[in-house]
Amino acid sequence: MYRFIRVQEADFDIGSVIGELRSQCAQVGAVASFLGTVRDMNDDLEVSDLVLEHYPGMTERALERVADEAISRWPLKGVSIIHRVGRLEPTDQIVLVAVTSAHRGDALDACAFIMDYLKTHAPFWKKEIDPAGKTRWIDARESDEAARRRWFADFE
């Protein structure tokens, strides 16, 4: 089982991460991934910067735990999760989740499962900054919570 989990300030190369995942999991038929980026508008408000904070150690353990749970639910061969922290600008990459499995359905479900957890329960805090310097903290949306509930009734 291949696992690559990182929380970092630096950007990442999606092709390199997925390439390494594929090279470690040559026996699979499916690779599913999700790439999250910083948007320039949120709730009709302009965003110039996004600041992501976390608790070092605690955050990595939470990502390991959700990866373990995905591995226990689907026949995965590999999981890669990279989540950035620090100050980011619109179009910057925030998060990459990539998984491998023999079949696409398992890979797609596992990828969605991990992302639904990251959006609602991973110990990250997001603060948006508008062009005038005004800040606001961002909470999970109700639609994120609804997506999470389909997977996490027994996993909190």
Backbone hydrogen bonds, N-H to C=O, Kabsch-Sander energy under -0.5 kcal/mol:
donor,donor_aa,acceptor,acceptor_aa,energy
2,Y,77,K,-2.3
4,F,79,V,-2.3
6,R,81,I,-2.5
8,Q,83,H,-1.9
14,I,12,F,-0.8
17,V,13,D,-2.3
18,I,14,I,-2.6
19,G,15,G,-2.4
20,E,16,S,-2.4
21,L,17,V,-2.2
22,R,18,I,-2.7
23,S,19,G,-2.3
24,Q,20,E,-1.7
25,C,21,L,-0.8
25,C,22,R,-0.7
28,V,25,C,-1.5
29,G,101,S,-1.2
30,A,101,S,-2.0
32,A,99,V,-2.4
34,F,97,V,-2.5
36,G,95,V,-2.8
38,V,92,D,-2.4
42,N,45,L,-2.5
45,L,42,N,-1.5
47,V,40,D,-3.1
48,S,129,I,-3.2
49,D,129,I,-1.7
50,L,88,L,-2.8
51,V,127,K,-3.1
52,L,50,L,-0.5
52,L,86,G,-2.5
53,E,51,V,-0.5
53,E,125,W,-2.8
55,Y,123,P,-0.7
58,M,56,P,-1.3
59,T,55,Y,-2.6
61,R,57,G,-2.1
62,A,58,M,-2.0
63,L,59,T,-2.2
64,E,60,E,-2.5
65,R,61,R,-2.3
66,V,62,A,-2.1
67,A,63,L,-2.1
68,D,64,E,-2.7
69,E,65,R,-2.2
70,A,66,V,-2.3
71,I,67,A,-2.5
72,S,68,D,-1.9
73,R,69,E,-1.3
74,W,70,A,-2.3
76,L,74,W,-2.3
77,K,100,T,-2.4
78,G,100,T,-1.0
79,V,2,Y,-2.1
80,S,98,A,-3.0
81,I,4,F,-3.0
82,I,96,L,-2.5
83,H,6,R,-2.2
84,R,94,I,-3.0
85,V,8,Q,-1.6
86,G,52,L,-2.8
88,L,50,L,-3.2
88,L,86,G,-0.5
91,T,38,V,-3.1
92,D,89,E,-2.4
94,I,36,G,-3.5
95,V,36,G,-1.2
96,L,82,I,-2.5
97,V,34,F,-2.3
98,A,80,S,-2.6
99,V,32,A,-2.6
100,T,78,G,-2.1
101,S,30,A,-1.9
102,A,75,P,-0.7
107,A,103,H,-1.7
108,L,104,R,-3.3
109,D,105,G,-2.4
110,A,106,D,-2.5
111,C,107,A,-2.2
112,A,108,L,-2.3
113,F,109,D,-2.6
114,I,110,A,-2.3
115,M,111,C,-2.2
116,D,112,A,-2.7
117,Y,113,F,-1.7
118,L,114,I,-2.5
119,K,115,M,-2.5
120,T,116,D,-0.9
120,T,117,Y,-0.8
121,H,117,Y,-3.3
122,A,117,Y,-1.3
124,F,122,A,-2.6
125,W,53,E,-2.3
126,K,138,I,-0.6
127,K,51,V,-2.4
128,E,136,R,-2.9
129,I,49,D,-2.6
130,D,134,K,-2.6
133,G,130,D,-2.3
136,R,128,E,-2.0
138,I,126,K,-2.9
145,E,141,R,-2.1
146,A,142,E,-2.6
147,A,143,S,-1.9
148,R,144,D,-2.3
149,R,145,E,-2.2
150,R,146,A,-0.9
150,R,147,A,-0.6
151,W,147,A,-0.5
151,W,148,R,-1.5
152,F,148,R,-2.7
153,A,149,R,-0.5
155,F,152,F,-1.3
